[in-house]
Amino acid sequence: MLRGELDVAAAASLSEQLAAVNRTGVSEISVDLSGLTYLDPAGVSPLVAERRRASASGATLRLESPSDFVREILTITGLAEYLGVAPEGAEGT
């Protein structure tokens, strides 16, 4: 579960962690966003990069339980669907 702020200070670490998970050969990468309180453009970058890596390796990326703020940011930017944000109420299904 991601917690706190996903900004330039946290982006590199998240990118490394997601890439490591992808290298294990999983078919789906689920990221729990329920503890995320802030998301800026630098924080979106590792999610977009992982979506590309996952797609290239035949895996899917799914972002689960975003807060209203995070969901709104991803929706306004047009990235919610691209990044695999679970529809409201669909988490855990």
C-alpha positions as a Markdown table, in Angstrom:
| # | Residue | x | y | z |
|---|---|---|---|---|
| 1 | Met | 0.0 | 0.0 | 0.0 |
| 2 | Leu | 1.3 | 3.4 | -0.9 |
| 3 | Arg | 1.1 | 5.9 | 1.9 |
| 4 | Gly | 1.5 | 9.7 | 2.2 |
| 5 | Glu | 2.7 | 11.7 | -0.8 |
| 6 | Leu | 3.7 | 10.4 | -4.1 |
| 7 | Asp | 5.8 | 13.3 | -5.4 |
| 8 | Val | 9.3 | 13.8 | -6.8 |
| 9 | Ala | 10.9 | 12.7 | -3.5 |
| 10 | Ala | 9.1 | 9.3 | -3.6 |
| 11 | Ala | 8.9 | 8.7 | -7.4 |
| 12 | Ala | 12.3 | 7.0 | -7.9 |
| 13 | Ser | 11.8 | 4.6 | -5.1 |
| 14 | Leu | 8.4 | 3.6 | -6.3 |
| 15 | Ser | 9.7 | 3.2 | -9.9 |
| 16 | Glu | 12.4 | 0.8 | -8.6 |
| 17 | Gln | 9.9 | -1.2 | -6.6 |
| 18 | Leu | 7.4 | -1.6 | -9.4 |
| 19 | Ala | 10.1 | -2.6 | -11.8 |
| 20 | Ala | 11.3 | -5.2 | -9.4 |
| 21 | Val | 7.8 | -6.7 | -9.1 |
| 22 | Asn | 7.4 | -6.7 | -12.8 |
| 23 | Arg | 10.7 | -8.6 | -13.2 |
| 24 | Thr | 9.3 | -11.5 | -11.2 |
| 25 | Gly | 7.0 | -12.4 | -14.1 |
| 26 | Val | 3.7 | -11.7 | -12.5 |
| 27 | Ser | 0.6 | -11.4 | -14.7 |
| 28 | Glu | -1.0 | -8.6 | -12.7 |
| 29 | Ile | 0.5 | -5.8 | -10.6 |
| 30 | Ser | -2.0 | -4.3 | -8.1 |
| 31 | Val | -1.1 | -1.1 | -6.3 |
| 32 | Asp | -3.2 | -0.1 | -3.3 |
| 33 | Leu | -3.5 | 3.7 | -3.3 |
| 34 | Ser | -5.8 | 3.9 | -0.3 |
| 35 | Gly | -3.1 | 5.5 | 1.9 |
| 36 | Leu | -2.0 | 8.0 | -0.7 |
| 37 | Thr | -2.9 | 11.6 | 0.3 |
| 38 | Tyr | -1.1 | 13.5 | -2.5 |
| 39 | Leu | -0.1 | 12.9 | -6.1 |
| 40 | Asp | 1.8 | 15.3 | -8.3 |
| 41 | Pro | 3.0 | 14.9 | -11.9 |
| 42 | Ala | 6.3 | 13.5 | -10.8 |
| 43 | Gly | 4.4 | 10.9 | -8.8 |
| 44 | Val | 2.3 | 9.9 | -11.8 |
| 45 | Ser | 5.4 | 9.3 | -13.9 |
| 46 | Pro | 6.4 | 5.9 | -12.3 |
| 47 | Leu | 2.8 | 4.7 | -12.6 |
| 48 | Val | 2.8 | 5.5 | -16.3 |
| 49 | Ala | 6.2 | 3.9 | -16.8 |
| 50 | Glu | 5.1 | 0.8 | -15.0 |
| 51 | Arg | 1.9 | 0.6 | -17.1 |
| 52 | Arg | 4.2 | 0.6 | -20.2 |
| 53 | Arg | 6.6 | -2.1 | -18.7 |
| 54 | Ala | 3.6 | -4.2 | -17.6 |
| 55 | Ser | 2.0 | -4.0 | -21.0 |
| 56 | Ala | 5.3 | -4.9 | -22.8 |
| 57 | Ser | 5.7 | -8.0 | -20.6 |
| 58 | Gly | 2.1 | -9.1 | -21.0 |
| 59 | Ala | 1.1 | -8.1 | -17.5 |
| 60 | Thr | -1.6 | -5.7 | -16.4 |
| 61 | Leu | -1.4 | -2.8 | -13.9 |
| 62 | Arg | -4.4 | -2.2 | -11.6 |
| 63 | Leu | -4.6 | 0.8 | -9.2 |
| 64 | Glu | -6.9 | 0.0 | -6.3 |
| 65 | Ser | -8.7 | 2.1 | -3.8 |
| 66 | Pro | -7.6 | 5.7 | -4.7 |
| 67 | Ser | -8.8 | 8.4 | -2.4 |
| 68 | Asp | -11.2 | 10.9 | -4.0 |
| 69 | Phe | -8.4 | 13.4 | -4.5 |
| 70 | Val | -6.1 | 10.9 | -6.2 |
| 71 | Arg | -9.0 | 9.5 | -8.3 |
| 72 | Glu | -9.9 | 13.1 | -9.4 |
| 73 | Ile | -6.3 | 13.9 | -10.4 |
| 74 | Leu | -6.1 | 10.7 | -12.5 |
| 75 | Thr | -9.5 | 11.3 | -14.0 |
| 76 | Ile | -8.9 | 15.0 | -14.9 |
| 77 | Thr | -5.6 | 14.1 | -16.5 |
| 78 | Gly | -7.2 | 11.3 | -18.5 |
| 79 | Leu | -5.0 | 8.7 | -17.0 |
| 80 | Ala | -7.5 | 6.8 | -14.8 |
| 81 | Glu | -8.5 | 4.4 | -17.5 |
| 82 | Tyr | -5.0 | 4.1 | -19.0 |
| 83 | Leu | -3.5 | 3.3 | -15.7 |
| 84 | Gly | -6.1 | 0.7 | -14.8 |
| 85 | Val | -7.8 | 2.5 | -11.9 |
| 86 | Ala | -10.5 | 0.3 | -10.6 |
| 87 | Pro | -13.9 | 1.8 | -11.0 |
| 88 | Glu | -15.5 | 3.2 | -7.8 |
| 89 | Gly | -17.0 | 0.3 | -5.8 |
| 90 | Ala | -15.1 | -2.3 | -7.8 |
| 91 | Glu | -12.1 | -2.8 | -5.6 |
| 92 | Gly | -11.6 | -6.4 | -4.5 |
| 93 | Thr | -13.9 | -7.9 | -7.2 |
